[in-house]
Amino acid sequence: MDNHSSHISKETRAYLATRPNRFKYVLTPVHGSWLNIVETLFGKMTRTFL
């Protein structure tokens, strides 16, 4: 899951809590130094290919 508001809402967490051991949750960080590298790469690809 990413940090979108619908993924971390109380309702979503309550629903997922009713299904224990069915999902493994890995939340992405809100910010990280490696994200800048990825964003730069995709920006360059967008400018180059489009």
N, C-alpha and C positions, 0 to 999 in steps of 0.2 A: 504494500500500500504506500501511496505517497501521502503527503501531508495536506491533501485537499480537505476542505471542511466537512464534506460529506463522508469522508473515510474515518475521521476522528471524532465524529459527533457522538453525543451520549446515546442516541437511538441506535446508531450502528454498533457501538461497543456493546450495548445491551443485547442486541440481536445475536451478535457473534458469541457472546458469553453463553448463550443457550446451546451452543454447539461446541462443547469442550473437545479438545484434541483433534479437531477436524482441520483446523488451519494453523499455519505457522506464520506469525506476524513479523515482518521485517519493515520497519519504518525507515524511510530515507531521511537523511539529515536535511534540515532546513537550509543550511549553508555549509559549504566545505570548500577548501582550496582547490580540490580536484574538479569541482563543478565549473570553475572559471575556464579550465582547460577544455572541457567538453563543450561549453557554450561557444568558446572561440573556434573550435573545430567545426561545429555545426554552422556557425555564422560564415566561416570561410567557404564551406561546401555550398551553402546557399548562394553566396555571391558568385562562386565559380560556375556552378551548374545551371543557375537560373539566369 
